[in-house]
Amino acid sequence: MKSLYSEQPTWLHAVPAYAKLAALALLSTGLFFTHQLIALSVSGLVCMGIFTSLGRVTANAKPLLMGLGLACVLIAAFHLWMQHPVLAAITVLRLVSTTLMGIALTLTTRYSDLLHVFERVLSPLNSLGVSSDRLALQLALMLRFTEHFFILWRRLDEAHRLRTGKAGGFKILAPLTIQMLVSARHVADTLHVRLRR
């Protein structure tokens, strides 16, 4: 499966995976505990500054940014239609901040590093009879397949646009589903062989 991770080094690559995950968790929690527009605006500006500081690396995330923009427009339009402009601003600012930092994490953190962090965090569950290694692997695979979904979506949409001059939309849903199922089967077969050893 292809990855959005960039081999081009940035300052954020040097930050340990556990620190980035902890910062993202604290940011997400903090944003949902405040309704102050000033605090949310400052957070949004800081997150945008961090994201843009990554430079050319962010070009790989263009489809994700387009999706983020569309989601922000739809959410804002809905709340404005419901005559809740303040709630629209709060929701959009929260979404922008957390999504940009999530994308930055994906672009600058190896899958193996994330898996290692999950294994260490979940290791206390071993005393309860829960296999922390397998649970960590499931979490990491969930993140990996989410990333893989967007990469396939972008590839199929670009191919459809080259052939027809139009965006793929729902027309690429069937081939996207098939390719995701094929990828899942390949991963399942690989895990089956390795975990049996």
LINCOR-V552339 format. One record per residue. PHI is phi in degrees with one decimal (none if undefined). OMEGA is omega in radians with two decimals (NA if undefined). NEAR is the number of other C-alpha atoms within 8 Angstrom. Layout:
phi = {PHI PHI}
omega = {OMEGA OMEGA}
near = {NEAR NEAR}
This chain:
phi = {none -76.3 -131.2 -82.8 -58.7 -103.7 -77.6 -70.8 -69.4 -132.2 -63.1 -75.5 -61.9 -78.0 -78.6 -58.2 -60.1 -64.4 -68.5 -67.6 -65.4 -64.3 -63.3 -65.4 -65.2 -66.0 -61.8 -61.2 -64.5 -61.9 -62.5 -86.4 -101.4 -123.6 -121.6 -80.6 -62.9 -64.6 -62.8 -67.3 -67.0 -61.6 -60.5 -62.6 -65.7 -64.1 -64.4 -66.4 -64.7 -62.3 -65.3 -68.0 -68.7 -75.7 71.5 -64.5 -57.5 -69.6 -62.0 -66.3 -99.7 -55.4 -61.3 -66.2 -66.9 -64.7 -63.9 -62.9 -61.4 -63.4 -62.6 -63.4 -63.8 -65.3 -65.8 -63.4 -62.1 -62.5 -68.0 -66.7 -64.0 -82.7 63.2 -127.4 -63.5 -66.5 -64.0 -61.5 -65.0 -61.7 -64.8 -65.5 -64.4 -62.8 -63.4 -63.4 -62.2 -68.2 -68.1 -61.6 -71.7 -65.8 -66.3 -60.8 -61.8 -64.5 -71.5 -119.8 -129.2 -71.8 -59.2 -64.0 -68.6 -63.1 -61.3 -63.0 -65.0 -59.5 -63.0 -70.3 -67.3 -89.5 -56.6 -59.3 -69.1 -60.6 -69.6 -97.7 86.8 -96.8 -75.0 -67.5 -63.0 -70.5 -65.7 -63.0 -63.7 -63.6 -65.0 -65.3 -66.6 -60.0 -64.7 -66.1 -72.2 -61.8 -63.3 -62.8 -57.9 -69.3 -66.3 -64.1 -58.4 -63.4 -63.9 -67.7 -66.6 -64.9 -64.4 -66.2 -67.1 -67.6 -76.3 -114.2 81.2 -127.4 -65.8 -67.9 59.7 -72.1 -67.3 -94.4 -62.9 -64.1 -62.6 -64.4 -63.0 -62.1 -66.6 -66.5 -66.3 -63.5 -62.1 -63.1 -66.8 -62.4 -65.2 -62.3 -64.2 -64.3 -65.4 -61.8 -67.4 -72.0 -74.5 -76.9 -77.3}
omega = {3.12 -3.08 3.05 -3.12 -3.11 3.09 3.12 -3.03 3.01 3.14 -3.10 3.07 -3.08 3.13 -3.12 -3.11 -3.11 3.13 3.13 3.12 3.13 3.13 3.13 3.13 3.13 3.11 -3.11 3.13 -3.12 -3.12 -3.09 3.06 3.12 3.09 -3.12 -3.10 -3.14 -3.14 3.14 3.12 3.10 3.11 3.13 3.13 3.12 3.14 3.09 3.10 3.11 -3.10 -3.12 3.13 3.12 3.04 -3.03 -3.14 -3.07 3.14 3.13 -3.06 -3.09 3.11 3.12 3.12 3.09 3.08 3.10 3.12 3.12 3.14 3.13 3.14 -3.11 -3.13 3.14 -3.14 3.14 -3.12 3.08 3.09 3.10 3.12 3.08 -3.07 3.14 3.11 3.09 -3.14 -3.14 -3.10 -3.13 -3.14 3.09 -3.11 -3.12 -3.09 -3.08 -3.12 3.13 3.13 3.06 3.10 3.11 3.08 -3.13 -3.10 -2.99 -3.09 3.12 3.10 -3.12 3.12 3.09 3.14 3.13 3.12 3.12 -3.13 -3.12 -3.12 -3.08 -3.07 3.09 -3.13 3.12 -3.14 3.12 3.13 3.12 3.12 -3.10 -3.14 -3.12 3.11 3.09 3.12 3.12 3.11 -3.14 3.11 3.09 3.10 -3.09 -3.13 3.06 3.10 -3.13 3.11 -3.10 3.11 3.10 3.12 -3.14 -3.11 -3.14 3.13 3.12 3.12 3.12 3.14 3.11 -3.12 -2.99 -3.08 -3.13 3.09 -3.09 -3.13 -3.12 -3.11 -3.13 -3.10 -3.12 3.11 3.10 3.13 -3.13 -3.12 3.09 3.11 3.10 3.12 3.13 3.13 3.12 3.13 3.13 3.12 3.13 3.13 3.14 3.14 -3.06 -3.09 3.09 -3.10 NA}
near = {4 5 8 10 9 8 4 5 6 8 7 7 9 6 8 7 10 8 8 10 9 8 8 11 8 8 9 10 8 8 10 8 6 8 8 6 8 6 8 14 9 8 9 12 8 8 11 10 8 8 12 8 6 11 7 5 9 12 6 7 9 8 9 8 8 8 8 10 8 8 8 11 8 8 11 13 9 9 12 10 7 6 6 9 9 6 8 14 10 11 10 11 11 13 9 11 12 11 9 11 11 9 9 10 10 10 11 11 11 8 8 6 9 12 11 8 10 12 12 7 7 12 9 8 10 10 6 6 6 7 8 12 9 7 9 12 11 8 9 12 8 8 8 10 8 8 10 11 10 10 11 10 10 9 8 11 12 10 8 13 11 8 6 6 7 7 8 11 7 5 6 12 8 7 7 12 8 8 9 9 8 8 9 8 8 8 8 8 8 8 8 8 8 7 6 5 4}
